[in-house]
Amino acid sequence: MSVRLRKTSQTLLRTGLAVATAGALLFSANIAPAYATTTSPKFGTTAVVPVPPSSHSLAAQNVTVKVEGKHISVSWERAATFRGEYRVALMEGNRILIARNGRATTAEFGPDRLEAGHTYYIAIHALDDWNIDPVPGSGVLSDNFVIEDDAPATPDAPGGNTTPEENNPGTTPIVEAPSVPNRLSARLVTGDTTAIEAFWFEPTEGAPITGYEVKLVGSDDSTVVANADMTAGLPEYWKFTGLNPGVSYQVQVRAQNAGGWGEWTALSDAVIVPADQDAYKMRIDEDGFGAFVHQNGHVATVSWSPTGDEPEHSIYLVRIVCVKACGATFKSHFEQFEAHGHLTNWKLERLPAGVFQAQIKLINGNKFSKVVTSAPFKIGNPTEIADPKLVVTPTKEIDPAKANTFEVSGTGYLGDGAARGVYVVIADTSVWTPGTTPDVNRIREYKAVVPVSELEIRNGAFSTSLTVPANMFEPGKQYFVGTMAAHALSIVDRTLDQRVDLSLKQAEPTVEPTVEPTVEPTVEPTVEPTVEPTVEPTVEPTTEPTVEPTMEPTVEPSTEPSVEPTVEPTVEPSVMVMADGVEINSFTKGEAISLELVFTKAPEGSMWEVVLHSNPVSLGTVTVKDGRAMLAVSAETAAKFVPGEHSLQFRQLGAASPQLIKLAWSVKKAESAPSVTVKPTPDGAGAGAGANGVPGKTGKAGKGSLVETGAAGKSGSESLAKTGVDAMTLALLSLTMLAAGAAVLRSRKAQG
């Protein structure tokens, strides 16, 4: 209904204006036209379309819509509290013809998709936090407008409305130079990080504009001046290419008309061409990355905004990790997307209940960006997971001779294990070790036990104290303050087991001062002269030779060889290369091949760069999923192979200690087509096996034919070797045939 009313009001307005203009022209030659018309040689009549404002806090403010023939320019101001993107759309009825998202506050439409005589309007909406859906109620809609023909308007000027040139044909008209162009801006070109593009709007005064001059000023004192292309669909634009990395540039522009050149604009904001081009191309749009949960609370979507500068063949690796309460069986989800592909979001419909985070990383061969992490998001109603932390004071210099009181506090005591409370105990490690099931028969051996009920645990936190009487701690034992689930859960639930060790104060020695002065004077004079001469000669020679030779050879060889070979091989990953279900260890130069890589002990989700050495040829990057990965080698890549012996290397990417796997590999020459043709000669030379291996006929040599084995000029032994027949076999065969021939000959003589 609102669209129909807008159309009706526009029709009435145009009809009223037309009637007023006609009346003025017919009834008074000295009356000025009923309305003024601004003309442009490019777009024709200029019209400003009314745009009713919106009271929404995020809605675009002060929206201006100008229509010039088949060119529409839209500008607006950002809401003071809004930092996201707007979507500006060209609408025809309920249909979106063109829509653009971005943080800019200007947009241009036309001449494509615009048709004369059709009715359109402009709609501007603020987008949500993920720049995907419009914020409800934030829309600003212009009034309807009709696109007119592109021909410039030429209003009549009858009677006294003639110009000075028409009244005085001999005089030269005075034309003033145009004012400065409006709203100049400059930025790096998307996809070309050594280029800068500039945009501006035509001057307010001085139409028609016949030219623009654009100046680029660099911080390295360089200056480039260019003339804009006035024949282009948008002449208020210019691009400077091939600029120097690390240099800051600013842009100026001025306009020209029949009166000459106008003034230069002020310099634009500085634009820096990145000094490290590779690093700049590997950046991630952090503002454009995030995850949001759908209204049902069980589905999430991760979205990202490509910069457009990503290297060719690079990929985005997106990973979903658990923050808490995701269940014991959850493993991180990951997926990779082509950086220049059409997918810029990942819908997650099968996540379990829990709290998650999304991570994204851009990868190009062995180069990768920093990891960007989203804010945590919750799926469903996750069960609280225990994450116990225990604080005890004091823990050092505990005096066993005195009574000791320990202040204990805990946090993270959540989940099913805390359903009946928690036990706080003091014990030594021989009685119980946290992480193991306690022995109920040894509870009395605990030095202290304090139960904390579930009602005393608030949001996973509690505090209590324990007192151990004097002389309860025994020297030489390791004591600790520990926690465990209470009541029957103490036997079956280990989620609340924690431990803080105690250090006992060492007792001061009391025996040494009393013994030393009394014993030494009496023993030394009597014992030393008698014991030393008799013991030393007999003990030292017999003990040292017998102990040292027997211990060293038996202990060292048995320990070192048994440990090293069994531990080291279990850490290193390995890979088997297969094609068509068969393990291979070679390529053929120039032949495409699809490889299936079967990894052993390689981390799930790890990425590996595959390179053929020693003439390095990169085959690509693979990601291990369920212990396998696929790799396609194109014929173009295979053409770079050099025949000979090489190594196929797999280098792990993104790991703190990257692994390297090397496989012995070879590259074979491409087999030429077996198309040898033997021409017959008068003496029969050259006769051999033909296309079907039939002796005596000419044609293409069949596999294993005489032509193949003999035409190459090799010796007879080499040719026979190819057939698989050795010399001894031939000799026996010859003797057998000779014997048979002799027998036949004797038989004939006997018959004769």
N, C-alpha and C positions, 0 to 999 in steps of 0.2 A: 504494500500500500504506500510505504514511504517513497519507494522508487517511482511509482506512478505519480504521486503528488509532485516530486521534484521535476519529473518530465513535464507535467502540466504547467507548473510555474515557469519553467524555462521557456516553454512555447509561448505563454502569455507575455512574458517579458520581451522576447524577440519580436512578437507581433506589435506590441506597444511602441517599441523603439522604432520599428520600421514605419509605422503610421506617423509618428512624430517627425521623423526625418523627412518623409514625403511632404507633409504639410508645410514644413519650413521651406523646402525648396520650391514648392509651387506658389506660395502666397507672399513670399518676401525674398527678394534677391539679396537684400542687405543683412538678413538674419543669419547668424553663424549656424553651422550644422548642429543638429540636436545632440550629437555625441562625438567626441574626438576619436580618431583612429590612428594608432601607431603602426607604421608599416616597416617591413624588413624585406630586403630583396631575397633572403634565403627562405624564410618561413611564411611570409604573408602576414595576415592580421594577427596582432598580439591581443590575447585576452587573459585577464586575471580571474580565476575561478574562485568563488566564495567557498570557504572551508569553515564550517561551524566548529568552535572549540569543544574540547572535552574536559570534564572536571576530574577525570581519573588521575591519580598521583603519578602514574608512569606514562601517561599519554604524551605524545609529541605536542610541542607548543608552537604557536605562531606559524602554522603551516601555510605555505604559499605555493599555489599551483598556477603556472603560466603556460598557455597554449599558443604556439606560433605555427600555424599550418599543421603539419604532421610531426611537430616536435613539442614534447611536453617536458618542462623542467619543474622539479619539486624540491622545495627546501623547507626545513623545519629546525626547531631548537629542541635540544634534549631536556627532558624533565630533570629537575635539580637532584632528585633522589635516585635516578636510574643510571646504571653503568653498563647495562647489557646492550643487546642488538635490537634494531628495529627491522620490521619487514614492511617494505613499501611495495604496493601492488597496483598494477593497472587492471581495472575491472571493467567487464562488459556484462551488465546484469549481475547474475550470481557466479559468473565464470571468471577465474583468474587468468588473464592473458600473459602477464609477465610479473614475476615477483623477485625482489632482491632483498637479501639479508645483509646486515652489516652495521658497523658502528658509525658510519658516515651520516651526515645530516643533509645530504643532497642526493638526488637521483635524476636520471634522464631516461626518457622513453621516446621511441620513434626513430626513423619513420616506419621501421618494420612493424608488422602486425596492426598498424593503424589504417583505417579505411575512411575515406571522405564520406560524410553523411551518417556515420555511425555514432552512437552515444556511449560515452565512457565516464568513469569517475575514478578517483584515487583513494586508496585505503591504506592507512599506516597503523601498525600494531606494534606494541612492545612485546618482545619474546621472553619466554620463561628463562630460568637459570641455566638451562642447557641449550638455549637458542634454537629450540625446535618448535614449540607450540606457542601461539599467541596468548598473551595474558588476557583472560576474560575481562571485558569492559574497557580495555585500553585503546580500542579502535577510534581513529579519527577519519571521517569520510568527507570527501569534498562533494560539492554539488555536481550534478550531471553537466557534461559539456559535449558539444557536437564538433567533430573534426570537419573543418572546411577544406576546400581545395587549396593547393600550394601556391596558386597565383597570387602575387602581391596585391594588396588592396590599393586601389587608385581612386580615392574619393574625388568627386567633382567639386569645382570651385567656381560656381556661376556668379555673374554680376560683380558686385563690389568685392568679392572674396578672391580677386586675382592677385597673383604674386608680383613683386616688384619687377621680376624679369619679364613677365608678360606685358606690363604697362610700359616698360622701357627696354625694348629688345636689344638695344646697343650696350647696355651695362653688363658688367661681369658680376655674377652672384658672389657674395661673401660667405664662405663656408668655414666654420671654426673646426679646429682639430678636435678629435674625440677626447672624452675624459678617459681616466685610467680604467683598465679592465677590473672587474670585480672578483672577489673571493678566489684569489690565486692560491693554489696548494701544490705540493710536490711530494712524491713518495718513490720508494724502490719499486721496480717493476716485478710483479709476481712471475716467477719462473726465470728471471734474468737478473741476478743480483749484482750485475755491473752496469745496470741501466736505471735511469730515473725518468719518470714521466710527470708532466705538469698539466694541471687543469685550471681553467678560469672561465668566467662568464663575461659576455660582451659588455662594453661600457654602457653606462646609463645614458650618455649623451653622445651624439656624433654619428648616428646611423645615416646611411649605410656604411658599414666597415668594409674596407677593401683589403686589409692585410694586418697581420700580427708579426711582431719581431720578438723572439724569445732569447733571453740571455742566460747562460749557465756560468756561475762564478764559483771557482773551487778554492779551497783553503791552501792549495799549492800554487796560488796566483794564476791559475789557468782560467781562460775565458773562452766560451764558445757561444757564437751568435747564430741563430737559425731563423728562417722565415716559415711560419706555419702554412700548411697546405689549405688554401681557401676553397679548394674544390672538394675537400673531404666532407663526409656527412657531419662531422663534428670538428670544425676548424679550431675551436678553442681547446686544443690539445697538442702536445708535442712530447716526443720521447728522445732522450739523449742516451746513446749506447756506447759501450766500450770504455767505460770510465775506470779510473784508477782505484784499486782497493785501498782502504784506509784514508781516503780523502773525503772531506766534508764539502757538500755542494749546496748552493742556494740559487733560486731562479727569479728572474724579473721578466716582465712582459709589457709591451706597449702596443697600442692600436693605431691604425692609419685609415684615413678617409680622404675625400677630395681636398680637404683643407690641410693635409699633411699628417705628420706623426704626432701623437699625443705624448703625454708624460709617461715615464717608466713607473711601474708599480713599486712599492717597497719590496725588499728582498723577502722571499719566502722563508719559512722555517728551514733550518739546516737539515739535510739528509746525508747520512754517512754511508758510503759504500763499504761494506764489511771488509776488514783487513784479512781475516781468516775466512775465506770463502767456503772451505769445506766444513768448518765448524758451524758457520751460519746456516748452511743448507741442512745440517743435521739437528737444528733446533726443533723443539716441540712447542706448539701454541698452548701454553699452560692454561690460559683463560678459556680456551675452547675445549678442554678435556674435563670430563666428569661422569658421574653415574647418578641416575635417578631411579626411584622405585615407582612403579605404576600404582594406580589407585587401589588395586586389589591387594597390594602388599606382598605379593608372592613372585612378581616378575620385575626385573631390573633391566635397564638399557644403559650401556656404556657408549658414549659418543665422543668424538674428537674432531678437530677442525684442521685439515691439512693446510700447511702454509703455501703449498704450490711450488716451493723451492726444493723439495726433497730430491735427492739424486735418483737418476733412472735406475729401475730394478730394486730400489730400497723397499723395505717392508716395515710395517708397524707390528710389533709384538705386544699384544694386550693380555694381561694376566689378572685373574681374580684370586685374591688370597684371603684367608680367614683372619679376622681380627680376634674374635672370641665366639664361643658358643656355637660352633658350626658342626659339631658332631665328630665322633672319633674317626669316622671313615672318610671324612671329606679330604680331598686332595685338590691342590690349586688347579684351576682351569686356565688354559691359555689357548690363544688362537692368533694366527698371523694374517695380515691383510696387506695387499699391495698399496704402497703409498700413493700411487697415481690411479688406483682403482676407484670404482664408483661407491664402494661401501665405506661409510664413515661412522658406523655404529654397530654395536653387537648386542642383540637381544638375548637375555639370559632367562630362560623359562624353567630350568630344572635345578635351581640352587636350593639347598636345604635351608631350613630355618637357621639363622645366625647373623652375625655382624661381619661384613666384608669390606674390602677395599679393592679398587681397580688400579692397576699399574700399566703404564705404556712406555715403550722404548722404541726408537727408530733405529733400524739396523741396515747397514750397507756394507756387505762383505765383512771385513774384520773391523769396521768402524761402527760405533754405536753411540747414541745420545745418552744423556743422563736419564734416569728413571723418574718419571713424574707419577705421583700417587694421588688418587682422589680422596675426598673426604669419606669417612666410614659411612656405610649404608646398611640398614637392617632389613632382612627378609623374614617374614612370618613372625612368630613369637618364640625366639630362641630361649632355650633353657640356660640358666646361669651356670657358668663353668667355674669350678674352683681354681683359684690362683693364689694359694696361701703364701704369706710372707710373715716371718716371725722376728720380733725384736726382743732381746733379753738384756737386762742390766742387773748386776755386773756380770762380766764373762771372764775377767782375768784376775790373777792374784787372789784366788779364793782361798781363804785360810780354813783348812779343815778343822783346826782346833777350836774354832768359834762357830756359833750359830750364824747361818747366812740366809738372808731373805732376797729373793729374786723377783724383780718386776718384769712381767711378761705382757706383751701386746701383740695382736695379730690382725692382719687384714687379708681380704680375699678368701675368707672361709665361707664359700658359697656352694651351691649345688646340692645334689642328693646326699653327699657325704656329711653335710652339716645339718641334716634333718633332725638328728637327735642330740646335737651339740658336739662338743669336742673335749677330749681328755688332754690336760697338760701334765707332763710327767718329767721327773728327773731320774735318769738311770745311767748305767754304764753300758758300753757297746757289747759286752758279753751277755747281757740280759735281753736287750732288744735293740735292733737297728732299724730306723725308719725306712720304709719301703718294703719291709718284710712283715709277715704275720706274727703278731706277738704271741708268746707262750703264756696261756692263762695260768699255768701252774707256777709261774715265776713272778706274778704280780707283786707278791710280798717283798721281792728283792728290789723294787723301785724305791728310791730314796724319798720321793714325794709324788703324790698324785692329787690333782685338783680338777674336778669336773666343771665344765662351763656349759650350762644348758643352752638350748636353741633360743630361748627367750633373751639370753644375755648377749647374743650375737646380733648386732645391728648393722645391716648392710654389709655383712661379711667381716665386721670388726668386733674385737673384744679386748678386754684387759683384765689381768688377775695377778696374783702374787703367790709365791711358794716359799716355804721356810724349811730349811734342812738343819736339824740340831747339830751341835758340836760333835766332832769326832765320828761323824757318819760317813764322810768321804774317806776312802781307803787309798793310800799312796800307790802309784803305779797303774791306776785304772783311768780310762778315758770316760769322763762323764759329760752329759749333755742335757739341755732342756729340749724336749720334743713334744710334738702334738700328734694326735691320731683321732679318727672318728670315734664317737662315743657309743657305748652299749654294744649291741650285736654288730653294728657296722664296723667296729674296730677290728673285727676278724675278716670281713669281706671287702672293705673299702679302704684304698690306700691313697685317695686323692688329697687327704689333709695331712699326710705324713710330712713333718718338717723337723729340722734339727739345728740347734745352735750349740757348738762345743764350748765347754768350760775349761779353764786353765787353772790348776791348783797351785797354790804357793808352795815352793819347795821348803822342806824342814831344814833348819840350820843344823850343821854337824855338832854333836856334843861329845863324841868319844875321843877324837884326835888329840885335844890338848892334854888329857889325863894319861893317855897311854904312852905317848912319845917320850916324855922325860924319864919315865920309870923303866921302860923296856930297853931302850937303846944302850944305856951304859952297861947293863948287865949282860946283854946278849952278844954284843959286837966283839968284845975281847975274847970271849971263849969260843964262839962259833966260827968266826971267820978264819982263824988259822987252821982249824981242823977240817972244815967243810970244803973250802975253796980248792985246796990242792987235790983233794980226792975226787970231788964231783966233776969239776970242769974237764979234766982230761978224759974221763970215761963217758960223760954224757954228750958233750958237744960232737965228737967224731961220729958217734953212733946215731944220733938223732938227725942231724942236718942232712947227711947223705941219703938216709933212707926215706925221709919224708918228702923232700923237694922233688926228686926224680919221679916218685910215684904219683904225686898229686897233679903236676902240670900236664903230663900227657893224657891223663884220663879225663880231666874236667874240661879243659879248653876245647879239644877237638869234638867232644860229644855235645857240648852246648851250642857253639856257634853254628855248625852246619845244620842242626835240627831246627833252629828258629828262623834263620834268614830265608831259606828257600820256600818255607810254607807261608810266610806272612806277605812278602812283597808281591808275588804274582796275583794275589786276590784283589789288590787295589787298582791295578791298571785295567782300563777298558780295552775292548777289542772290537773288531768289526769284520764281517764277512760280506763280500760283494757278490751279488747274484744277478743273473740275467736270464729271463725265461725259466726260472726255477733251478738253474744250474750255477754252481759257483764258478767264477771266472777270475783270471789274473792278468788279462791283457785287453787292449783295445786294437782296433784296426783303423789306420789313418783314413779320415774322411767319412767314416761310417757312423751314423747316428745310433744311439743305444739307450735303452731305459734300464736303470740300475735299481735293484732293491738292496738296501743296506740293512744288515741284521747286526745290531749292536749287542754287546755283552758287557754288563757292569757299567754302562754309560748312564749318567743321571737322566731321569725322565724330564723332558722339556729342554735339555741342553742343546745348544746350537753348535754346529761344526762346519768349518770352511773346508771344502775339498779341493785340493790342488794336485795336478800331475807335475812332478819334478823329473829330471833336472832342468829341462827347459820349461820354466813354470807356465802352466796353463790353468787358470781358475775355472773349475767346473760348477761352482755355485755354493750356496749355503743350505744346509738341511737342519731340521729340528727333530730330535728323537721323540717319538710318540709310540708308546707301548713297545719300546725296544726296537723300533724299525723306522726307516725313512726312505723316501723315494727320490731319485735324482735322474733327470733327463739330460743326456748329452746330445746336443744338436750336431748335425753334419758340419755346420759352420765352425763349431768349436772343435770337432774332431779333425777338421782340416789343418788345425794348428799343431797337431801332434807331430813329433819327430820320431821316426822309427828307431827302435833300439831298446835298451834296458833302462828303466826308470824306477821311480817309487811313487806310489799313490799315498798322499799324506792327508790326514784328517786332523785339523787343529781346532780345539775347543775354544769357543768365543764367550766372553763375558764372565769367565770364572776367575776367582782369586788366584788359583794355581792351575792354569789351563793345561790340559793333557794333549799329547801329540801321539797319533797312531800312524805308523809307517808300514806300508805293504809293498813287497817287491812286485814290480809291474813291468810289462813290456808293451811296446807298440809295434804292430805288424804293418808291413806295406800292404796297400790295397791290391787285391788280386786282379790281374788283367784278364779280360775275357778270353777263354780258350778258343781262338778263331784262326788256328794255323791251317793254311791251305797248301797242299803239295801238288805241284804240277807234274804230270807224267813226262818222262823222257823216252827217246827211242830205245835206249838200252834197259828200260825198266826201272832206272834209278828214281828214287822218290816215291815208289809205290809203297803204300803203308795202309794203316787203318784209316778208314773214312769216318764219316760223321757218326756211324754206328759201331765203329771199332771193327769193321770188316776188312781184312787184309786185301791189298791189291786194288782198292778203290780210292779215288782221290776225294778230298773234301776236308771238312773241319776235323781236327784231331780229337778223338774221344779220350776220355780219362784213362790213362794207363796204356795207350796205344803205342805202336812202334814209332809213329811219327813223333810222339811226345818224348820218348826215351832216346831216340836216335838222332833226331834232327838237331839237337843242341850240340853235337860234336863231342859227346862224352864217350869214354871208353866202354867196351862191351861189358866189362865187369861192373861198371857203375850202372849200366842199363839193366843188367841181370839183377843187381842188388835191389833195384827199384821193384822188380817183380816179386821179390821175396824168395827166390830160388838161389841157394848157395852152390858153390863149385862142387862139393862132395856129392850133393844130390844129383847134379848133372852127370858127374862121372859114373855113378852107379846106374843111372838111367841109360847112359850110352853103352855100358857093358852089357846091360840086360838086352838092349836092342841088338847088339852084335851077336850075342849068344842065340837069340831067337832067329836071326838071319842065317846063322851057320846051321842051325837045326833044320830050317826049311830047305837049305841048299842040299844037305845030306839026304833029306827025304826024297827030293826030286831025283838025285843021282841013283838012289836005291830003286825008285820006280822005273827009272830009265834002264 
